[in-house]
Amino acid sequence: MTYDFCKFKNGENGSHAELFFYGDIVSDSWSAWSQEDQYPMNVSELLKEIGGNNIDIHINSGGGDVFAGVAICNMLRSCSGRKTVYVDGLAASIASVIAMAGDEIIIPSNAFMMIHKAWTVAMGNADDMRSLADTLDKLDSGIVATYMQKAADGVTEDKISELMAAETWLTGSDAAEIFSNVKVAPEISAAASCNSKYMDTYNVPKGYNNILTPKKPSTAQVPAELKKYAAYSDAARHGFGIG
């Protein structure tokens, strides 16, 4: 079966599956402007096909919608097969939370994970902003709890919170010191670049740009029926100064 906005193939022996997160994490199909973008309903349908098979989960994503990412992480965790996560280029923001669904996370020495505090764009009065700040704090607490389930010995909630507040970029070796299920793999000769609309909002450390590109290419394949909505979205982003 073919699914929109995803890549999926069965293993040769029928007992292994591959699931790719190679775009942004979005809430639904209407929010997916690229074929690579993933959303919970799509993942749910894929997992029905995968059943109890083992899954290789490949991630090269700049992140996206927090609630969608948490839902995907929980769905993956509920699968009975063994889950191996491969960070092919970058697992940033909520994509790093999805990675926590893996029984093992394999990160080449020239790939990265980035963790940070939840953020948003909003309008409203002072009461609205205070309420929103409280909501963001709750989201951060939930993310910390997810990371702590895979934390290495001696890593505390305060330590994770500190790393998130600093928007911390982790190499494979760095991540192995924080998370108990990380295995560092040799450098790959052609690390995948990450095309994400969120890259411009991150403080990408100097020297990391060799595998990171700041924006999705303008040639992203948007279904014809969605192009007008994509144009509206781009106009809105520019209006808020985030596009």
Secondary structure, 3 states (H helix, E strand, C coil): CCCCCCCEEECCCCCEEEEEECCCECCCHHHCCCCCCECHHHHHHHHHHHCCCEEEEEEEECCECHHHHHHHHHHHHHCCCCEEEEEEEEEECHHHHHHCCCCEEEEECCCEEEECCCCCCCCCCHHHHHHHHHHHHHHHHHHHHHHHCCECCCCCHHHHHHHHHCCEEEEHHHHHHHECCEEEECCCCCCCCEECCCHHHCCCCCCCCCCEECCCCCCCCCCHHHHHHHHHHHHHHHHCCCC
